[in-house]
């Protein structure tokens, strides 16, 4: 296989077969010359069954690279990018299958843009656009910059990073996303190229959810403002949008008590660090929602008796 690879698809995982297998199948279902792309799976889990599965899958595809790693949590993303040989590197969530035509779309993007190399984030939504400076790009991307799913990077840009310097433990992709501040063109690509698999929330990450998104992520954005990389209006917009996102997390996991694998400890203290007493109205919502849940249960009980 030639080493002139155009595209590297990086899939960091903790070794869950029912997620990774459909993702790999979706990639290899498209008939493309394997010399044009490579697939990299970095595994920081401890699943022997997954290890054996990957050994078998690698024997079928010579452009598939599999590596066990001791990288902690999200730093597994960086390990995958380090192994990439392609001109363009795209992160693929281990729970997101590629839609038909997605691989071809990415390869065409590389072919079209390899000379100018605009910085791009694949948001896969209605926020698509082109931006002439870093501030307008970050402002448009808003709190979605906390998501790793759309991250992509030209190999030339990644090689300029100091990979020996510690990355942010919870948001290492933001180190990549915010490292290129002087590009003439930034793109938020809205093309839908992946589809999330049905996911058991109890099998996701075990990190402290509210510390991550109420403390660590706002700190990353605040640092951009302190360094003069973004305007105050951009900082304010992202903080407001992030608060709306936190309200949803609060509703799902604190109020409705949906099962999850996240660490939810100290959520009140974490919310108050940047948002202060603004969390108090959510306490009112919590009481209201509990009343609604009890009312629904009572109504369901009555209906059940009537059916009998």
N, C-alpha and C positions, 0 to 999 in steps of 0.2 A: 504493500500500500504506500503510495506517495505521501511525503510529509507536507506537501503543499495543501494543508487543510484549510478550508474556508470558515467552517463553523464548528464550535465546540459546545455541546449541550451538557451542562453540568448538573448532576442529580445527587446532592448530598442526602443521606438517609441514615436512620438508625436501625434499618434492617427489617422492614415490614413487607413481606412478600405480596400480600393482597393489595398493596398500593403500588409498589415499584414494578411488579410484573405488567399490569395494564399500561403503565406509563412507557415502559420499554417496548411493549407490543405496539403501542400507538406510533412510536417513532419508526420502528422497523417495518411497519405495514406499508409505508410509502416506498415505492421503487426509486431509489436515488443511488447514484454511484457512491460507494462507501468512501472513495477517495476525497469526496467533497466535505464530509463531516465526520466527527467522532462523538462518542458518547462516553462520559466519565461518571462513574458511580463511586462516591466515597462513603464508606460505611463506618460509623462510630458506635454501632450497636454491638450486641453480643448474642447474635442469633445464628447458631450453627446451621439450621435449616436454610436460612437466607444465604449464608456463605456458600453452601453446596449448590443452591439454586443459581447463584451468580457464576459459579465455576462452569456449570453446564451452559448457561446463556452465553458466556464469553466464548466458548468453543464454537458457537454458531455464528458469531459476528466478530470479525477480526478488527473492526474499528471501535470495539467496546473495551474500555479500560475500567477495571475494578480494583479498588484499593481499600484495605482496612486502615483505619486511622484512629488515633487516640484524641483527636481534636474534641474539645468540650463543646457541647451544644451547637450553637450557630456558627462557631468557627470552622465547622465542617464545610461550610460554604467556601471559605477561603482555601481550604485544602483542595477542593475540587478545581477551583480556578487556577491554582498553582500548577496543576497537571495539564492544563489546556494547551494545545498546540495551534488551535485555529486562529485565524485573523480576527474573528469575532467570537466572544464568549457569551453564552446565554444561560442564565440560571433556570432550571426547570424544577418546580416543586415536586417532591416525590409522591404527591397526591393529585397531580394534575396531568391528565392525558392530553396529548397533542391532537387537535382537531385535524380532519383531512385537509391537506393543502398547507398546513402550518409549517412543515419542514421546508417546503418549496418557497414559501413566503419569506422565511428567514434567510435562506440561501440567496434569494433575489435581492433582499435588503443589503446583504454583504456586498454582492456584486455591484449594486448601484451606488453604494456609499463608501466603498473602501478607500477612495482617494481623499474625500473631504472629511470622513470619519466624524459625523455629528454625534453628539452624546445623546443616547436614547434610553427611554424607560418605557417598557411595554405594559401600559396600564390596563389595556383591554376593556375600555369603557367609553363614556361620552366626553372625556376630558382631553381628547386628542388635539394636538396643536404643535406649532413650531415657535420657538422663542429665541431671541437674539442675545440674551444674557442670562447669567446664572441666577440672578435674583428672580426674574420673571418665571424662569423654569421651576424653581423651588416653590414659588408662590402658587403656581398653577397646579403643581403636583400635590401640594398641601400635605396633610397627614399620611397620604398614601406612600410617602417616602419611608414610612416605618415598615412597609411591606417588602419582603425580599423577592416576592414572586415575579416582579417585572424587571428585575435588575439584569442589565447586560452591559458589556464593556468591550471595547476594542483591546486586543492583546497589547498593542503599543502603549495604551494608557495604563493597563494593569502592571506592565513591567516597570513603569515609573514609580509605582508605590513601593514604600519600604516595607517589604513583607516580613522583615525581622522585628519591626516595631509592633507592639501589641495592638490588635484590633479591638473595637468595642465588643465586649462579650455577648451582649444581647442584640446589638445591631451592627454586626461587622460589615454588612452590606452598605451601611451609610458611609463608612469610610471610603468605599469605592464610589458610591453615588455622588458624594460631595467632594471628591478629590479633583475633579476637572472643573475649574472655575473660570477659564478664559476661552472657552470654545465660542466660535462665531455662530454656531447653530446648535440648539437643543431641541429634542423632539420628544413629545409624549405620543406614543403610537397607540391608537385605540382599536386596532384590529384584534378581534377575538381569535386567539390561537390555541387556547387550552380550555379544558373543562374539568372542574374539580370532581373527584370521585366522592361518592357517599362516604362520610367519615364519622367514625365513632369518636366523639369528643374526649372520651376517657383515654384514648391512645395518643393524644397529641403531646405537646411539650409539658414539662413539669416545672417550668420557671415561674417566678412570682409575677403574675399577670399585671397587677396594678402598679407594681414597682416599675415594670418594663415600660408601660405606656403612659403612666402618670408622672413618673419621675425621670427615668433614664432617657426616654425619647425627647421630652421637652428640654432636657439638659443639652442634648445634641443640637437641637434647633437654636437654643439660646446661645450656644457657643458660636454658631454661624453669625449671629447678630453681633456678639461681642467682638468678633474678628472683622466686622465690617463687610461680611460677604453677602448679607441680605439686609433689606430695609426693615424699619420698625413695623411698617404696615404688613409686610410679609410675615414677620414673627407673630404679630397679633392675629392675623388670619389663621395661621397654622394652629396656634394655641386654641383658638375658638373652635375650629373644626375638630381638633383632637379632643376637646371637651365633649363635643357631641358624640364622638366615638366612645369615649369613656362611659358616657351615660348608657349607651347600648350595652357595653360590657357589664356595667353595674346591674342593669335590668335583667340580663340573661343569667348571670352567675351569682348575684347576691340576692336579688329580689325573687326571681323565678327559681333559683337554685337548680339550674340545669346541671346535670352531671358533667364533669370535666376533669382533666388531669392537671390543671393549673394549680399553682399554689396561690391561694387567695388571702393569705394572712396579711394583717396590717393594712387592709385596703383603705380604711378611713384615713389613717395617717399618711399613706402614700398620696391619696387624692388631695389632701389639704396642703401639701408642700407647695404646689404651684397654683392650685385652684381655691385654696382657703375654704371659707364658709359657703362657697358656691355649691358644695356637695350637700348642704342641708336640705334644699328642696327635694332632692332625691329620696331623703328619708321619708318625706311626706308621700312620695310616690310608692315607696315600699309598703307603707301602711295601707294605702289605697289598693295596691295590687293584691295584698294578702286578703283583704276583704272580698275582692272580686273572686279570688280562688276559692274561698270558703263558700261564697254564694253559688259558684258553678258546681261545686261538689254537692251542696244541698239539693240543687235543682236536678243534678244527674241522679241522685239517690231517689228522689221522688219519681222521676221518669222511669227508673228501673223498676220500682214497685208497681207502677201502672202497667208496664209491659207484662209483668208476671201475672 
